[in-house]
C-alpha cells in the first residue's frame, strides 16, 4: 500500500496521532525521571533573585548520593523571547571548570513547576561539592519582567549561600529553590525507585508489586481500548 | 474483532478501566492532598462515633483554625498526627515541596502512623467538620465503623475507593444517556470513553469528597430527564412512571449530597411542565393557566413547609453587605471571578488542576481545549438555529438588525462546509436545550451563592473551582460532540470525529498521570 492510500485510511492517521502523542508523553517522562533530594522543603521566607543579563548567579552544593544527573530549579518569568537564553552549568566547586551545560531559549517549553537541567550521570557524586551556575542573556532590558530564580531563607538553610553577580552580593544562609536529582543507573532501576516512592504512606495492597500490577493492567487495558477505537469499523 | 461484536462487553471494559484508573489516581494523590480531604475525613470519623460520647469534650476558642496548621483544627488526634507525619501542611498548596521519602516502600514515619494508639474521635468543641447532610458521609461512616481496627491508611483509601465506585456509575450513566439521545451503541461507547478519561472527573472520583455524590445525582437526573424527553410524546405511562420515579430519586439524592442539589428541583420544574404539556395535548393558553396555578400552589407549599432559615442560609440575605449597593457588589464580584483570569482559573480546574489546586496541566493544552470548546459552541448555536424560521427572516428581511444575522445564515447554508444536509445523526434539539438549561442553572446557582458570600464578607471564600461544575459533565461532553458534529457531513465523519476526541482524551489522561501528577509529588 502506498503512502497516499494509507493516509486515506483513517486507521493510519489515528494510529499516527496516538503514537505521536504517546511518544511526546514518554519523552517528557524520561526527561523528568530523576529522584531529587526530598529531605528538605522550602518553608519560611521566600523571595526572588532577579537575573541580570550576562551576570550569573551561582551556588555551591553537596551531592548526597551517587549518580547525580539532574538539577531542578524554580524559575519565574520563564517566557523567553527570541534571542534570549538562559545557560545552566554544572561546574567544579571553584566554579571554573564546566562539567555539563544546557541552554533554554524561546523554543523551550515552559517548565512544569521546576525547570529540569539534565546531564549525564556522575557515578561517584556522593559527598562531592559542585557549583551550579545560571546565566541569563538578553538583547533588551525587560526591567522587572526579566526572569528570576526563587530563593528561600531560614534556619534550615544555615550555612548555605549563593552569589548574585548582578549586584555583586553574597547571600548567606539562603538557598536557591533547587534540588539535585539522582538516577538509579538504569531505566528499570528508576521505575523501581519510583514504585517505592509512590508506595509510601499507602495501604499494603497499593505497595510494591500490587502497585506495579495495577499500573500494568491499566496501561495494557488502555492500549487495548485504543487498539479497538482505531481498528473498529466506522459506522456509515 | 470479538469486542466489536459485543458492545456490553466493551462497556464493561471501559468501566473496569475507569476503576483501575480511579485506584491509580487514589494512590498517586498523597494522604490528605485532595481539597479539604482532612475535613471530609474528619466529618466521616465524627459520624462514625457513637451518639453518646463516653469521653470528655474540651471547649476551645472557635476561631483558632488556620489554613496552614492542621494542629489548630478540631479533628481527632489520629487525623492531626497522621497529617503531621505525612507533612500535610508542607505539601499542601506548595507545589515546590514534596514528602520526605525513604529508600524503601515504607515512608520514614509510616510505622508510627500504622501502629498508633491515637484517638479516633474528636474531643474538642466546636468540631472542625462539615454540616452538610451528605449521603456520601453516611456511606463512608459505615465503612469507617466496619473497618475501625484497620490502619488509617487503609480506612482513608477505602473512602477514596468509595468515590471511585460512585464515579464508575457516572460513566455507566453516560452510556445510557447517550443511547437515550438516539446515538448508536458505538457512538455512545466512544462518548462514555470521553467521560471516563476526563482527568478532573477521574481525580474527583478518587478523593474523599462529597462532590462525587452530587455528580452522580446530576448524572442520574440527566439520564432520567433525557429518557422522559425521549418518551415525551409516544411511550406508555408505565415507562414514564419508571423514569419519573428515577428523576425524583435523583433529586432526593442531589438534595442529600451537597447544597447545589437544589438546582435539580429548579430544572425539574420546566422539564416536567414541558412533559405534561406534551402528554395532555391541550391548547397552549389552557396549559399556561394551569402552569401559573401550579407554580403558585407549589410556591405556597414550599413557603409553608420549608423553614425560612433554609432560604436565608442559601441566599445569605440576612447578612449586611460590605458594599454600597448590590450593583457595586455584583460588578466587583464579576470582575474578580469572570473578568481577568477568573474564568481561566475555573476552566483550568475543570480540566486538570489536581491536589490542592496546585498541580496544573499545561496552559497550552488548555488553550487547545478552549478552541475545541469554542468551535463546539459555534456548532451548537448554528445547529439550534438551523431549520428554524430565523433563516427565512435572515434571508428576506432587509432591516438592519437582520443584516447582522445574515453571515450566520450564510454559514449554515454554506454547502462547502457540509452543513446543508440533515443532521439526523446528532441528538435532537430538545435534548440540547435540556442540557444547556441544566448547565446554565448550575452555573447561575453556584455563582449566585458565591456572590452572596462575597457580598457579606468582601472576599471570595467559596470560589468557583472547576470541580463544582463537574456534575454537568455528561451534558457538557454531549454538547461538545454535538457542536463539533454539526460541522461533519454524515454519520461516518461524525464517528471518526468521536474516535479522534476519544484518543485525545485518553492522551490527556495519560499526560495528566505521567507528566503532571507523578513529577509533582514524586520526582
Interface residues (C-beta under 8 A of the other chain):
Chain A: X10 X14 X17 X18 X21 X22 X25 X26 X28 X29 X32 X33 X34 X35 X36 X38 X39 X41 X42 X43 X74 X109 X110 X112 X113 X114 X150 X177 X181 X194 X195 X196 X197 X198 X199 X200 X201 X202 X203 X204 X206 X207 X208 X211 X214 X215 X217 X218 X221 X222 X224 X225 X226 X228 X229 X230 X231 X232 X233 X234 X235 X236
Chain B: X1 X3 X4 X10 X13 X14 X16 X17 X20 X21 X23 X24 X27 X28 X30 X31 X86 X87 X90 X91 X94 X95 X96 X97 X98 X99 X100 X101 X102 X103 X104 X105 X106 X107 X110 X113 X151 X153 X154 X157 X184 X186 X187 X190 X193 X362 X363 X364 X490 X491 X492 X495 X496 X499 X500 X502 X503 X504 X506 X507 X510 X511 X514 X515 X516 X518 X519 X520 X522 X523
